[in-house]
Amino acid sequence: MTLQKCIWSFGVLAVTLIFAPAQANAALRIRLTETGGPAATEIATNSTPFAQSINFPTLVFGDFFFTSFGASSNSPGFAAVALATSATVTVTNTGLTSHKLMIEISSNGFTQPVGTTTITSNIGTTKFSQGSGSAAGNTVTFQSYFNNDNGDYSTTGTTTGLQTPSLLGGSSNDSQTGTTTLTSPYSLVQVFIIELNSGASFNFSTSSIVNPSVPEPATIVGAFVGLPILGMWLRRQKAKRILVNR
């Protein structure tokens, strides 16, 4: 390679690096807080692009014991879906009295999908044991947040609302859907508040999902109606050009 070509190649590379779009610093994080127990503690992070995953075969935090607890994220996302999930096989209050735990799952650095999107928040639960108190003493609330500030553990963005699956029976499922406008980069955050009797246990699985919004039916119909009109206009323009060229 000649010196001139070498200099030109380095120049192109430098310009490419300078003007390349900035990549979001994506990371999946888990933070736990027990009321009257351990303060807010970030227990794990993972920053593997498109395949972020955190898994604990067992975990002890204050008065709570988890088996097979974890979370995952596909940040920075794909054109068709952005996704954050979490689940545990069991979470048990091992204390002698009722205790309350906050679980926060945070995943930032999502760059797609963006614009007008459909957002969905799902949680499913199964109660194993109500423990030493009444069944009504076991509660869980769950909420998904979709945040344009891209903040870790942020709750400033759009939410589909507070979800309260019942732990009174066997299994419970709660799904909520909404729409919002997202800009790159953004974060998905899940917040749980769990209160369990002594010895009570249950499991959960969740998902916070972003999909591109489907065009309104009227928009689709309008497009198909417009196609014949466009075809007629093009044929007329072609006929005019033929007459002018004669």
Sequence and secondary structure as in RCSB ss.txt:
>XXXX:A:sequence
MTLQKCIWSFGVLAVTLIFAPAQANAALRIRLTETGGPAATEIATNSTPFAQSINFPTLVFGDFFFTSFGASSNS
PGFAAVALATSATVTVTNTGLTSHKLMIEISSNGFTQPVGTTTITSNIGTTKFSQGSGSAAGNTVTFQSYFNNDN
GDYSTTGTTTGLQTPSLLGGSSNDSQTGTTTLTSPYSLVQVFIIELNSGASFNFSTSSIVNPSVPEPATIVGAFV
GLPILGMWLRRQKAKRILVNR
>XXXX:A:secstr
  HHHHHHHHHHHHHHHHHS       EEEEEEETTSS  EEEEEE  TT EEEEEEEEEETTEEEEEEEEEE T
T  SS EEEEEEEEEEEE SSS EEEEEEEEEEEE  S EEEEEEEEEEEEEEE TTS GGG EEEEEEEEETT 
 TT   SEE   B    SSSEEEEEEEEEEEE SSEEEEEEEEEEE TT EEEEEEEEEEEE    HHHHHHHHH
HHHHHHHHHHHHHHHHHHHH 
